[in-house]
Amino acid sequence: MKSIDQRKAWELLTQQTHLVLATQSRRQPRFPYTSWVPFQAHRAGAVIILVADIAEHTLNLLTNEHTSLLLAETPEPSPAAAGMPVSVVRLSLFARAQRLELPEAEAVCQGFYTRHPGLQDYHRRLGFVFFEMTLVEGRFIGGPGRARWIGAADFAASFSAATESAPAPQ
């Protein structure tokens, strides 16, 4: 990946707080089911999400670990930006979901709740669960004419390199 693309992809993972989660629907098996969930970059090639244990997307993930994630930069609120939706930087990821049980859930919860203080202790008080989403492959779109597939090993290496020059995620 080019270094500017590395930085932009890293910014999506460290500056955005929510992503679109697409799971395989149990109700309509040939269709994806999408939802909006909070996340945190956990390590190169993985993110953590927090979801209600009774939510449809959670039940879908427990049935089928294969998922897709979408992150996008927030476009500038201007007439020019409204006319150029293809210029929005975005990252689509294929991932495998694994529910985190104790003690792994406890190991990630403090960093997650620092990033999302309004959700503090949801996994203890309200029946929410953490999932680790491990990257399989990604598609980075940096704007018109800037698109490339990223393999899992390349993705992890790119983000490891980016962390050397970027501040650590909170």
N, C-alpha and C positions, 0 to 999 in steps of 0.2 A: 504494500500500500504506500502511496505517497505520504510524506509527513503531514501535509495539510489535511489529507483525508484521515490520517491517524488521529490528529488533534480534534477534528470535527466529530468523529465517531466517539472518541473518549469523552468529549463534552456532552454528547447525548447521554452517555451512560452515567456521568457524574453530576450533570446539572438538572436533568429532568427528574421528576419525582414519580411519575405515573407512566404506564405503558398500556398498550392494547394487547390483551391476551386472547389468543384464539385457541380453543380446545375442540376436540372432536365430540360433537353432540351425541349424547346417548339417546335423546328423544328423536332426533332426526339424523340417523347415522351417516348420511352422505353429506351433511352440512357442517360447516364450522360454527361454533358458538363463540361470540366475542364479548369481551367485557373490559372494563377500565380498572386497573389495579395499581396500588402503590408498589414500588420496587426500590431496591438498592443494589448498586454494583457490589458484588461480593468479592470476586477475584477475577483474574483474567479468564474470560470465557464462561462466566457464570453470574447470574443475578439471583437475588432473593425476592420473593413476593410473599405477601401476607394476605390470606383470604379466609372467609368464614368457612368453617368445616361443613356447613349445610348448604353452601352456595352451589348453584348449578355447575359453574366452572370447576369447582373443587371436586364434585362428584365425577365430572367428566375426566379430570386429571387422574383420579384414582382408578378409573376404568382403562384409560389410554394415556400413557406418559408423553406421547408425541404432541408437540404444541408449536405455535408460532407466536412471536412477539414483535410488536412494532413500536419504535420510538421515533419521534419527529421533533425537530426544533419548533419553537413557537414562532410563527411568522410575525413580522412587524405589522402592527395595525395601521396599514396605509393603503390608499387606493392602488398604488403601484404593486404592493405585495399581493393584494387580492387578485390582481390580474395575472400573476405569475406563480400559480400553485406548484408548478413543476420545479421551481427553484428551491423549494423547502428541502433541507437536508433531512434524510431519514435512514433508518436502519431496520431491516427486517431480519429476524433471526429464526432459524429452526432450532428447537431445543428439546431436551428430555427433562421431564419434571420428576423430582423425587421429593416426597414429603419428608421433612426433617422431624425426627423424633428427639426426645430428650436423650442425651445432653446436647446434641447438635443444635437444636432450636434455641437453647439457652445461650449457646456460644455466639449466635448471630443476632440475638434479639437486642442487645444494647446498642450496637451500631445502627440497626434498623430504626429503633425508637428515637435515637438521636436525630436521624434524618426526618422522621415522621413522629414528632412528639404528641400530636393529637391522637395517635393510635396506641399510646403507652399501655403496655400490659394486656392488650386485646387477646393475646394467646393464653393468658392466665385467667382473665376475667370473663371473656365473652365467647369462648369456643372458636377462636381463630387459629389457623395453622400456617406454618412457614413451609414454603417449597423452595428448593434450589433448582434453578433452571440452568442446565448445562448446555452450552452451545454446541450444535452440530455443524452448522454452516450459516453464514450470513450474507446479506446483500446490502451493500452500502450505496446509497444514492447521494451524491454530493451536489446535485444540480444537473442542468441539461448537459448531456454528453459525459457525465462523470458517474459511472456505475460500474461496480465490480463485485464478483462473488468473493467471499472470504472463507477459506477452510478453517476448521477448528484450530489447528496448530498455528496457522498464520495469524488468525484472529488473536489468540492468546499471546503470541510473540509481539504483535503490533501493539497491544495494549500494555504489555510489560514495558516495552520501549517508551510508550507515551507516558507512563507513570513516572519515569525518571525525570521528565521535564515538567510534569503537571503536578499540582497539589493533590494530595491524597483525598479520596472521597470521604465525606463526613458521614 
